[in-house]
Amino acid sequence: MVVLVLGESERRKLDGSDDADFYAEPRFVHHLDGAFRQRLTALYRERIPPGAVVLDLMSSWVSHLPEDISYQEVIGHGLNPAELAANPRLDRHWVQNLNLSQRLPLEDSSVDAVLIVAGWQYLQQPEHLAAELLRIVGPGGQAIVAFSNRMFAQKAPRVWTDGSDRDHLAYVSRVLQAQGWPSPQLIAEATRAEGPLGWLGGHGDPFFAVVAEKPAP
Ligand SMILES: C[S@@+](CC[C@H](N)C(=O)[O-])C[C@H]1O[C@@H](n2cnc3c(N)ncnc32)[C@H](O)[C@@H]1O
C-alpha cells in the first residue's frame, strides 16, 4: 500500500501544463556544473558495483556513470526521446510522464541501482514512484537520488519550491521511508569550482544525495 506524505496543495506547480510539452525540444546542455558532476560520478564509482543492472530514471543525454566501468545493462527513462537516443551509456530506454503514471515497465527485483539526478524535484506523485522503486530494485540494491540547488521553478511542485536544501533532503528521505525503504544516508557537500575559480576557493554547485538500500530478505 502506498503511504501518502504530501498534501494536495504541496503537489501543485506554477506551470500545470503537460510536462511532455516542456521537454518536447531536446536540451543538449549540462543541468549541473562540472564540480557537481565529478562528485556524482565518484559516488557512483563507490556505490555501484561493476556488472550491475542500472536504471537511470529521469535521464537525458548524459548519465554521469564512470566511463571505465562496465555494467550488465544501463536502462534509461526520460521525457525527451532525442536526448535519450543520444545518451551513449543507455542500452535501451523508454519515455513516460511520471506525473501521469508511476507504474514502471520493469519486473520485480530486476534492477540493482536506480538513479535520479535533478529529477525528483519535478515529481508530483513521489510516494507512488518510491513504492515502484522498492518493487523493481532487488534485495541489497539501492536508490540514489541526487540534486543541487537549482530547478525549473515553474515545473517544481510547491513542496520543493518552498523548501530549503535541508528540507529537500529530509523530504526525499521521508517519502522513501514511508514506502518501506530503510533509513537512507543523506549527503550534503560543498563542491569546489573547476578551473581558476576553484583555485581561488570558489564553489561549484552544492551536492546533495539521498542513498537508500533495500535490505536483503
Ligand atoms: C534537469 S533534467 C535532468 C536530466 C538528467 N538526469 C541529467 O542529469 O542531466 C530533468 C529531467 O527530469 C525528467 N522529467 C521531468 N519531468 C518529468 C516527468 N513529469 N516525467 C518523467 N520525467 C520527467 C526529464 O527526463 C528531464 O530531462
Ligand as a Chemical Component Dictionary entry (heavy atoms), coordinates in Angstrom:
data_LIG
# 
_chem_comp.id                   LIG 
_chem_comp.type                 NON-POLYMER 
_chem_comp.pdbx_formal_charge   0 
_chem_comp.three_letter_code    LIG 
# 
loop_
_chem_comp_atom.comp_id 
_chem_comp_atom.atom_id 
_chem_comp_atom.alt_atom_id 
_chem_comp_atom.type_symbol 
_chem_comp_atom.charge 
_chem_comp_atom.model_Cartn_x 
_chem_comp_atom.model_Cartn_y 
_chem_comp_atom.model_Cartn_z 
_chem_comp_atom.pdbx_ordinal 
LIG C1  C1  C 0  17.062 18.886 -15.178 1  
LIG S1  S1  S 1  16.778 17.476 -16.188 2  
LIG C2  C2  C 0  17.956 16.313 -15.563 3  
LIG C3  C3  C 0  18.288 15.272 -16.597 4  
LIG C4  C4  C 0  19.387 14.288 -16.235 5  
LIG N1  N1  N 0  19.042 13.435 -15.105 6  
LIG C5  C5  C 0  20.718 14.963 -16.015 7  
LIG O1  O1  O 0  21.379 14.682 -15.023 8  
LIG O2  O2  O -1 21.124 15.757 -16.888 9  
LIG C6  C6  C 0  15.241 16.901 -15.576 10 
LIG C7  C7  C 0  14.751 15.611 -16.208 11 
LIG O3  O3  O 0  13.648 15.127 -15.477 12 
LIG C8  C8  C 0  12.813 14.384 -16.325 13 
LIG N2  N2  N 0  11.430 14.747 -16.034 14 
LIG C9  C9  C 0  10.940 15.951 -15.665 15 
LIG N3  N3  N 0  9.600  15.902 -15.513 16 
LIG C10 C10 C 0  9.250  14.613 -15.754 17 
LIG C11 C11 C 0  8.007  13.924 -15.758 18 
LIG N4  N4  N 0  6.875  14.521 -15.494 19 
LIG N5  N5  N 0  8.034  12.599 -16.074 20 
LIG C12 C12 C 0  9.190  11.977 -16.370 21 
LIG N6  N6  N 0  10.374 12.575 -16.389 22 
LIG C13 C13 C 0  10.406 13.878 -16.085 23 
LIG C14 C14 C 0  13.208 14.652 -17.759 24 
LIG O4  O4  O 0  13.792 13.495 -18.272 25 
LIG C15 C15 C 0  14.253 15.743 -17.630 26 
LIG O5  O5  O 0  15.291 15.568 -18.537 27 
# 
loop_
_chem_comp_bond.comp_id 
_chem_comp_bond.atom_id_1 
_chem_comp_bond.atom_id_2 
_chem_comp_bond.value_order 
_chem_comp_bond.pdbx_ordinal 
LIG C1  S1  SING 1  
LIG S1  C2  SING 2  
LIG S1  C6  SING 3  
LIG C2  C3  SING 4  
LIG C3  C4  SING 5  
LIG C4  N1  SING 6  
LIG C4  C5  SING 7  
LIG C5  O1  DOUB 8  
LIG C5  O2  SING 9  
LIG C6  C7  SING 10 
LIG C7  O3  SING 11 
LIG C7  C15 SING 12 
LIG O3  C8  SING 13 
LIG C8  N2  SING 14 
LIG C8  C14 SING 15 
LIG N2  C9  SING 16 
LIG N2  C13 SING 17 
LIG C9  N3  DOUB 18 
LIG N3  C10 SING 19 
LIG C10 C11 SING 20 
LIG C10 C13 DOUB 21 
LIG C11 N4  SING 22 
LIG C11 N5  DOUB 23 
LIG N5  C12 SING 24 
LIG C12 N6  DOUB 25 
LIG N6  C13 SING 26 
LIG C14 O4  SING 27 
LIG C14 C15 SING 28 
LIG C15 O5  SING 29 
# 
